[in-house]
Amino acid sequence: LLLTRARKGRREHLFLCISSTNIMASYPEALRGEGPTTILAYGSLLSEQSARVTFPHLTDFRLVRVRNLRRVFAHPHMFLIGRDIVDPSDPSLRLASLSAEEVASVAKECTSPAEEAAAGFVVAAFDVMLDDVQREAFVERERAYRIEVVPYYDLDSDVMAMPKGRGAICLAGRSDEDLPSILDPVVKKLKSAGRSVWHWRYDSGLLPADIYLRHCMLAVKKAGPIAEQSFLEETFLADRVTTVAEYLSSDGNEERIMAARPPQDLMKRFNG
């Protein structure tokens, strides 16, 4: 990095060396590996078209399954609130984005180890040769999440099968205090409305943001019937009981959601 300053009528150049090791250490550990990195995507990036917006040179796009995770609309959509597209004080509470959370908390609901091991959902897996530009783009897109490495499995594997591989996935954050400072303006908006990012009560009534759920529905339609069925039947609202399929089928929700449109400048990003 070259810095320049004037000194006694002449220009003086100062060189500041920043090691690649220090830069790499600023990224989540899951994104620091050399060679191809497998990314596991479970929302709008289930669409290869959407995934290529962030990772234009991805390879081997395929569907796989993760276990012991739950896909849930359980926290406000930070980007849409930050852009004033979603109002955090909206009494309808149609604010939520997706996250994946570990299901240790629901292990008590499973009747056998096999049932617990089978819990999960279909995700897209794709491989990326990460450079710092792509790492930064991914982290920028997913700032609110923990990016961790988890195993994934073939779609048709039984509960005794070994993992097919391991990939990086975005998991729910542990607390608002862990959020990066760049999100402070959005956090402040939420706090002003008496709301938080993480740890909404199961009975809070939090619902998906219409624009984002429509985006996901269009994406999974493109991903094919296996991904679409999993999204409908294995994605839950904040109560962890109601599936997306059940939500869409009640109270005219599907008609309203599919009629929602993002602003024109975000049409490409939020159109599946």
C-alpha positions as CSV (number, residue, x, y, z in Angstrom):
1,L,0.0,0.0,0.0
2,L,1.5,3.3,-1.1
3,L,0.9,6.5,1.0
4,T,2.0,9.9,-0.3
5,R,2.6,13.2,1.7
6,A,4.1,16.5,1.0
7,R,7.2,17.5,3.0
8,K,9.2,20.8,2.6
9,G,8.0,21.3,-0.9
10,R,8.6,17.8,-2.1
11,R,6.6,14.7,-2.3
12,E,7.5,11.9,0.0
13,H,6.4,8.3,-0.6
14,L,5.8,6.0,2.4
15,F,5.3,2.3,1.9
16,L,3.1,0.3,4.3
17,C,3.3,-3.4,4.0
18,I,0.3,-5.5,4.9
19,S,0.9,-9.2,4.8
20,S,-1.5,-11.5,3.0
21,T,-1.6,-13.5,6.2
22,N,-3.1,-10.6,8.1
23,I,-5.7,-9.9,5.4
24,M,-6.7,-13.6,5.3
25,A,-7.1,-13.6,9.1
26,S,-9.8,-11.0,8.7
27,Y,-12.1,-13.5,6.9
28,P,-14.1,-16.2,8.6
29,E,-12.1,-19.4,9.0
30,A,-14.5,-21.2,6.7
31,L,-13.4,-19.0,3.8
32,R,-9.6,-19.1,4.3
33,G,-8.8,-22.4,2.6
34,E,-6.7,-22.7,-0.5
35,G,-8.1,-24.4,-3.6
36,P,-11.8,-24.9,-4.3
37,T,-14.2,-23.9,-1.5
38,T,-17.7,-25.5,-1.5
39,I,-20.5,-23.0,-0.6
40,L,-23.8,-24.3,0.7
41,A,-26.8,-22.0,-0.2
42,Y,-30.4,-22.4,1.1
43,G,-32.3,-19.3,0.1
44,S,-32.2,-17.2,-3.0
45,L,-28.9,-18.7,-4.0
46,L,-30.6,-22.0,-4.6
47,S,-31.0,-20.4,-8.1
48,E,-27.7,-20.8,-10.0
49,Q,-28.5,-17.5,-11.7
50,S,-28.7,-15.7,-8.4
51,A,-25.6,-17.5,-7.1
52,R,-23.6,-16.3,-10.1
53,V,-24.3,-12.6,-9.2
54,T,-21.9,-13.1,-6.2
55,F,-19.8,-16.0,-7.6
56,P,-19.7,-15.5,-11.4
57,H,-17.1,-18.3,-11.9
58,L,-18.7,-21.0,-9.7
59,T,-18.5,-24.6,-10.9
60,D,-20.3,-27.9,-10.2
61,F,-23.6,-26.4,-9.1
62,R,-25.7,-29.3,-7.6
63,L,-28.3,-30.1,-5.0
64,V,-27.3,-31.9,-1.8
65,R,-28.7,-32.2,1.7
66,V,-27.6,-30.9,5.1
67,R,-28.6,-32.5,8.4
68,N,-29.1,-31.3,12.0
69,L,-30.0,-27.8,10.7
70,R,-33.3,-26.0,10.4
71,R,-34.1,-23.4,7.8
72,V,-36.2,-20.6,9.4
73,F,-37.5,-17.1,8.9
74,A,-36.4,-15.9,12.3
75,H,-34.6,-12.5,12.0
76,P,-35.3,-9.2,10.2
77,H,-33.9,-8.7,6.7
78,M,-31.0,-6.3,7.4
79,F,-30.5,-5.2,3.8
80,L,-34.2,-4.4,3.1
81,I,-34.5,-2.4,6.4
82,G,-31.2,-0.6,5.7
83,R,-32.6,0.5,2.3
84,D,-35.9,1.6,3.9
85,I,-37.8,-1.0,1.8
86,V,-39.1,-2.8,4.9
87,D,-40.2,-0.8,7.9
88,P,-39.0,-2.3,11.2
89,S,-42.0,-0.8,13.0
90,D,-44.5,-2.5,10.6
91,P,-47.2,-4.0,12.9
92,S,-47.7,-6.9,10.5
93,L,-44.1,-8.0,11.4
94,R,-43.5,-9.0,7.8
95,L,-39.8,-8.3,8.2
96,A,-37.9,-11.6,8.2
97,S,-35.1,-13.1,6.2
98,L,-33.8,-16.7,6.3
99,S,-31.1,-18.3,8.5
100,A,-30.1,-21.8,9.3
101,E,-29.8,-22.9,12.9
102,E,-28.4,-25.9,14.6
103,V,-31.2,-28.3,15.8
104,A,-29.7,-29.3,19.1
105,S,-32.6,-27.4,20.5
106,V,-35.2,-29.6,18.8
107,A,-33.4,-32.9,19.5
108,K,-36.0,-33.5,22.3
109,E,-38.7,-33.6,19.6
110,C,-37.1,-36.4,17.7
111,T,-38.1,-40.0,18.6
112,S,-34.9,-41.7,17.6
113,P,-31.3,-40.9,16.7
114,A,-32.2,-41.8,13.0
115,E,-34.9,-39.2,13.0
116,E,-32.6,-36.6,14.5
117,A,-29.9,-37.3,12.0
118,A,-32.4,-37.0,9.1
119,A,-33.5,-33.5,10.1
120,G,-32.4,-30.9,7.6
121,F,-33.2,-29.7,4.1
122,V,-32.0,-29.5,0.5
123,V,-29.3,-26.9,-0.3
124,A,-27.4,-25.9,-3.4
125,A,-23.7,-26.8,-3.3
126,F,-21.2,-25.2,-5.7
127,D,-17.4,-24.8,-5.8
128,V,-15.5,-21.5,-6.0
129,M,-11.9,-20.7,-6.3
130,L,-11.9,-17.9,-3.8
131,D,-9.8,-14.8,-4.1
132,D,-10.0,-11.8,-1.7
133,V,-12.5,-10.0,-4.0
134,Q,-14.9,-12.9,-3.8
135,R,-14.3,-13.4,-0.1
136,E,-15.1,-9.7,0.5
137,A,-18.2,-9.9,-1.7
138,F,-19.5,-12.9,0.2
139,V,-18.8,-11.5,3.6
140,E,-20.4,-8.1,2.5
141,R,-23.5,-10.0,1.5
142,E,-23.8,-12.0,4.6
143,R,-22.5,-9.7,7.4
144,A,-25.1,-10.7,10.0
145,Y,-24.3,-14.4,9.9
146,R,-21.8,-16.8,11.2
147,I,-20.1,-18.6,8.3
148,E,-19.2,-22.1,9.4
149,V,-18.2,-25.4,7.7
150,V,-20.7,-28.3,8.0
151,P,-21.0,-31.7,6.3
152,Y,-23.4,-32.4,3.4
153,Y,-24.9,-35.5,2.0
154,D,-26.2,-37.0,-1.3
155,L,-29.9,-36.4,-1.7
156,D,-30.7,-40.1,-1.7
157,S,-28.3,-41.1,1.2
158,D,-29.7,-42.8,4.2
159,V,-29.1,-41.8,7.8
160,M,-26.1,-44.1,8.1
161,A,-24.3,-42.7,5.1
162,M,-21.1,-40.8,5.4
163,P,-20.9,-37.2,4.3
164,K,-20.3,-36.5,0.7
165,G,-18.2,-33.5,1.7
166,R,-18.1,-30.3,3.7
167,G,-19.0,-26.8,2.8
168,A,-19.4,-23.2,4.1
169,I,-22.8,-22.2,5.2
170,C,-24.4,-19.1,6.8
171,L,-25.7,-19.8,10.3
172,A,-27.8,-17.7,12.6
173,G,-25.8,-15.3,14.8
174,R,-25.5,-15.9,18.5
175,S,-26.2,-12.3,19.7
176,D,-26.7,-8.8,18.5
177,E,-23.5,-7.8,20.3
178,D,-21.5,-9.9,17.8
179,L,-22.7,-8.0,14.8
180,P,-20.1,-5.9,12.9
181,S,-20.2,-2.2,13.5
182,I,-21.1,-1.5,9.8
183,L,-24.6,-2.8,10.7
184,D,-25.1,-0.3,13.5
185,P,-27.4,2.0,11.6
186,V,-29.8,-0.9,10.9
187,V,-29.5,-2.2,14.5
188,K,-30.4,1.3,15.7
189,K,-33.5,1.4,13.5
190,L,-34.6,-1.9,14.9
191,K,-33.9,-0.8,18.5
192,S,-35.9,2.4,17.9
193,A,-38.8,0.1,17.0
194,G,-38.2,-2.0,20.1
195,R,-36.9,-4.9,18.1
196,S,-33.7,-6.9,17.8
197,V,-31.9,-8.9,15.1
198,W,-31.5,-12.3,16.7
199,H,-33.4,-14.3,19.4
200,W,-37.0,-13.3,18.6
201,R,-39.4,-15.3,20.7
202,Y,-41.1,-18.3,19.0
203,D,-44.5,-16.6,19.7
204,S,-43.3,-13.2,18.4
205,G,-45.4,-13.4,15.3
206,L,-42.4,-12.5,13.1
207,L,-43.2,-13.3,9.4
208,P,-41.2,-13.4,6.2
209,A,-40.7,-10.1,4.3
210,D,-42.9,-10.4,1.2
211,I,-40.3,-9.2,-1.3
212,Y,-37.7,-11.6,0.0
213,L,-40.1,-14.6,0.2
214,R,-41.2,-14.0,-3.4
215,H,-37.5,-13.8,-4.4
216,C,-36.9,-17.2,-2.7
217,M,-40.0,-18.7,-4.3
218,L,-38.9,-17.7,-7.8
219,A,-35.4,-19.0,-7.1
220,V,-36.5,-22.4,-5.9
221,K,-38.8,-22.8,-8.9
222,K,-35.8,-22.4,-11.1
223,A,-33.8,-24.9,-9.0
224,G,-36.4,-27.6,-9.8
225,P,-39.0,-29.7,-7.9
226,I,-36.7,-31.3,-5.4
227,A,-35.4,-27.9,-4.1
228,E,-38.9,-26.4,-4.3
229,Q,-40.6,-29.1,-2.3
230,S,-37.9,-29.0,0.4
231,F,-38.2,-25.2,0.6
232,L,-42.0,-25.4,1.0
233,E,-42.0,-28.3,3.5
234,E,-38.7,-27.9,5.3
235,T,-38.6,-24.1,5.9
236,F,-40.3,-22.7,9.0
237,L,-41.6,-19.5,10.3
238,A,-40.3,-18.1,13.5
239,D,-42.7,-20.3,15.5
240,R,-40.6,-23.3,14.2
241,V,-43.9,-25.1,13.6
242,T,-45.6,-23.4,10.5
243,T,-44.0,-24.4,7.2
244,V,-43.8,-22.0,4.3
245,A,-46.3,-24.2,2.4
246,E,-48.8,-23.8,5.2
247,Y,-48.2,-20.0,5.4
248,L,-48.7,-19.6,1.7
249,S,-51.9,-21.5,1.7
250,S,-53.6,-19.4,4.3
251,D,-55.3,-15.9,4.3
252,G,-54.4,-15.1,0.7
253,N,-50.7,-14.9,1.6
254,E,-49.4,-16.4,-1.6
255,E,-51.3,-14.0,-3.8
256,R,-50.0,-10.9,-1.9
257,I,-46.4,-12.2,-1.7
258,M,-46.2,-13.1,-5.4
259,A,-47.6,-9.6,-6.3
260,A,-44.9,-7.8,-4.2
261,R,-42.1,-6.1,-6.2
262,P,-38.8,-4.7,-5.2
263,P,-37.7,-1.2,-6.3
264,Q,-36.6,-1.0,-9.9
265,D,-32.9,-0.7,-9.1
266,L,-33.1,-4.0,-7.1
267,M,-35.3,-5.9,-9.6
268,K,-32.4,-8.1,-10.8
269,R,-31.2,-8.9,-7.3
270,F,-34.6,-9.7,-5.9
271,N,-36.2,-11.5,-8.8
272,G,-35.2,-15.1,-8.3
